[in-house]
Amino acid sequence: MLDGVMKWIVPWEFSWVFLLTFAGTAWLYARGARRLHVPVARQAAFWAGMLLVYASLHTYFDYFAEHEFFMHRIQQVLLHHLAPLLLIAAYPGTALRAGLPLGWRVRVRRAGQSMAWRVFASVAFHPAFVTLFFVALILVWLIPDMQTLAMLDWRIYRAMNWSMVLSGLSYWWLVLDHRPKPPGRMSPGWRVLSPAITMTPQIVAGAIVTFSKTDLYPIFEICGRAFTMNVLTGQLIGGVIMWVPAAMIESIGGLLALRQWLRLSRRRPAQAAMLASSQQRREAVRRVSSPL
């Protein structure tokens, strides 16, 4: 039994870069969460997202993703949708910063205030760019020639998986931002609407793959299929995975954004009342202190 468990835990393709990045992120978060006393629910969301990323990229599950189309679709939905959504819903930024040594925190703060970073962030985190990048990556890697290229070159395959994770993180960071605009980069209303927009081309692409009567991805036959099932059946399952679970995850993201919008809406009257009260106090003090 132990051998069977170890088979699944041992990575199909070992990567020092991934392991060190994963371990470093986990260490920073654990250190920062202890310092800040992060709520249990947020910690659970973070570790669930980290577990999904690790299981998708650095276990034997990756073998099935390289040898069966519908398993590959499961991997991409986890990397692009569910894992980033869980990680960002945990709002890990403050914990990760708190996990850094003091000197590094100072350097990070200075770097964030530099002109070079502000120029880069204004482009890389622009809502239009992030949203288009989020959708484009799904469609680009679905092109049969691009899928073939990724399966034949391990460097492109890893770049594909990393790009899915990074685009998912940047997109959900915008959508689940708990701040008003500004300083948030996307207005609360667009945060709620955006998932409905981005899921539409994915649903269309999923429907095309689902109802296709030809083998769109023969590369999996060349690599050797993991399961002895009909090719079109596996392709149909993969299309449905793109169509239904991915859309459900985006719908959940939209609901989380709606919750943040409602929270911001409740805060505005309270802030306005506090501001009015403060102005009234200042006016009363001015009247008392002014000469007759």
TIRONU-782960 format. One record per residue (C-alpha): x negated, y, z. Coordinates in steps of 0.1 Angstrom, whole numbers, plus 2048, in hexadecimal, padded with zeros to 3 digits. Example, Ala and Ser with C-alpha at 12.3 -4.5 7.8 and 13.67 -1.06 7.14 Angstrom:
2
7857D384E
7777F5847
# end
This chain:
292
800800800
7E3818808
7D48127E6
7F581B7D6
7F783C7EA
7D38447E2
7DA83F7BD
7F385B7BE
7DE8737D3
7BD86F7C0
7BD8897A4
7C187D780
7A7898775
7938A6792
78C8CC792
7758DD7AA
7828FF79F
7A68F57A8
79C8E47C8
7889017D5
7A291B7CB
7BD9067DB
7AA9007FB
79F9257FE
7C39317FA
7D0918813
7B592282C
7BC947829
7E194382D
7DE92C84B
7C694485C
7DC962854
7FC95185E
7EE94A880
7E496E885
80597D87A
81D961887
82E95D865
85294E869
855929864
86C92B846
853940833
83692983C
84B90B830
85291C80F
82D92480A
821901812
83C8F17FD
8319067DF
80D8FD7E5
8158D87E7
8288DA7C6
80A8EB7B5
7F28D17C3
8088B37BA
80D8C0797
7E98C778F
7D28B27A5
7E38907AA
7EB872794
80B88478A
7F6897771
7F087675E
815872758
81789774D
7FD890733
80E870726
833877726
845895719
861897734
847893750
8338B0740
8538C5741
8588BD766
8348C876C
8398E975A
85A8F076C
8498EB78D
82A900784
83D91C773
85D91E786
86190C7A7
83F90E7B7
8399337AF
85C93B7BB
85692A7DD
83493A7E1
84095D7DA
8609587EF
84895280C
83A975807
81696980E
804989806
801996829
7F7974837
7DC97081C
7CE992823
7CE98C849
7BB96C843
79E97F833
78198A849
7829AF852
7679B983A
7789A881D
7999B8826
7899DA823
77A9D1802
79B9C57F5
7AD9E5800
7939FA7EF
7959E67CF
7BA9EA7CF
7B7A0F7D1
79DA127B5
7A6A21793
79BA01781
7B49EC794
7D0A04791
7CCA0576B
7CA9E0769
7E89DB780
7FD9F476C
7F99DE74E
7F79BB75C
8149C0774
82A9D575E
84D9C5760
8519C373A
82F9B2735
83499A752
857990746
84D98B722
82E97772D
843961743
85B958727
84095770B
82B93D71D
84892571F
84F9286FA
82B9296EE
8229096FF
8418F86F1
8358FD6CE
82B8DA6C2
8098E56B5
8018F76D5
80B8D96E9
7F58C36D4
7D88DA6D8
7DC8DB6FE
7DE8B5701
7BE8B06EC
7A88C96FE
7A68C8724
79B8EC726
7BA8F8714
7D08E0729
7C38EF749
7C691373B
7EB90B733
7F28FF756
7E091C767
7F2935750
81392675A
80C92A77F
7FE94D77C
81B95A767
83494A77F
82395B79D
82297D78C
84697B780
8559707A1
84098A7B3
8529A57A0
8759957A3
87398E7C8
8629AE7D2
8739BA7F3
86A9DE7EE
87F9F97DC
872A097BC
85AA1A7C1
843A0B7CE
8529EC7BE
84C9E8799
86F9DC790
8909EB79B
8A69D57B1
8C19D2797
8A99C677C
89A9AD794
8BC99C797
8C399E772
8A0993766
8A496D76D
8C496D759
8B197C73C
89296673E
8A6945741
8B994B720
89C943708
89292571E
8B691771C
8B591B6F6
89390A6F3
89F8EE70A
8BE8E96F6
8AA8E76D5
8938CD6E4
8B08BA6F4
8C48B66D4
8A78B16BC
8A88906A8
88388F6A0
86488A6B6
8588AD6BB
8398A36CF
8288846C0
80888D6D3
81687A6F0
81785B6DA
7F38616D1
7E98666F6
7FD8466FF
81F849710
821841735
844831732
85381971A
87282D711
88183A6F1
86E8596E5
88D86D6DF
89B864701
87C871712
87E8916FD
8A2895705
89B89272B
87F8AC727
8968C4715
8B08C0730
8968C774B
88D8E8739
8B28F0735
8C28E8757
8A98E7774
895905767
8B491A764
8C0910786
89E91A796
8A093C784
8C4940791
8B893A7B4
89D9557AE
8B896D7A3
8CC9667C2
8AD96D7D8
8A898E7C5
8CD9967CB
8C89907F0
8AB9A97F0
8C09C27DD
8DC9C07F7
8C29C4813
8B49E3803
8D89F17FE
8DF9EC823
8BF9FE82C
8C5A1D818
8E3A2A82C
8D1A2484C
8B2A3683F
8C7A53833
8D8A55855
8B6A55867
8A9A7084F
8C8A85855
8C5A8187B
8A0A8B879
8A9AAA865
8C4AB387E
8ACAB089B
892AC588A
8ADAE0882
8B8AE08A7
895AE48B3
88FB0089A
8AEB128A7
8A5B0E8CB
881B1A8C6
88BB378AF
88EB5A8C0
8B0B6A8C5
# end
